[in-house]
Amino acid sequence: MLVTISLAHLLGSAILGGIVGVQRQVSHKAAGFRTHVLVALGSCAFMEISLLSGDDRIAAGVITGIGFLGAGSPLGYAVAVAVTALTFAALSFEDKTLARVFRSSEDTEAWVTFEPAVLSNDALLALFAPCDRVRATDRLTYERDEENFRIAIWLVIVTIADKARLRELAAHIAAQDGVRRIALNDVAPV
């Protein structure tokens, strides 16, 4: 009787792990169908051995070893189905969708080339006011251009959640008198 129940648990875990694995396979993730089936089967097998032998240390090792995966949790069918459904739902969100929902502000380096005779450092920083945060750095160098005009190149760190808004702001700043160029890290120069 216990062996039959154990076999049913193994089959159930393979099915539930496979459901999650199919979703990962379709999403072209590294751990796909086979990986999730094998993890679910292996986890269930060790849990069954733990139950049959009465040795709780085996179960504790499984929970510690693969608990973060979620794929090894199918044991009690109601819990297993709920865990599989929730795992499947959580994994179904694309990274782009999550990035739109949970916008995080990131630091962006803004290298600004400007004419200090036309635009002061404080006036330049004020142009970045729409950002969530602006930090001036000590990386400010002065050079002469090909026509011997004095120009400055300054690294300003800006924090803003909406990268499209940052690009629009950079285009606006680049159009100001005295600003020659703005280069944002990971964004084409304006």
Order of alpha helices (4+ residues) and beta strands (2+ residues): alpha-alpha-alpha-alpha-alpha-beta-alpha-beta-beta-alpha-beta
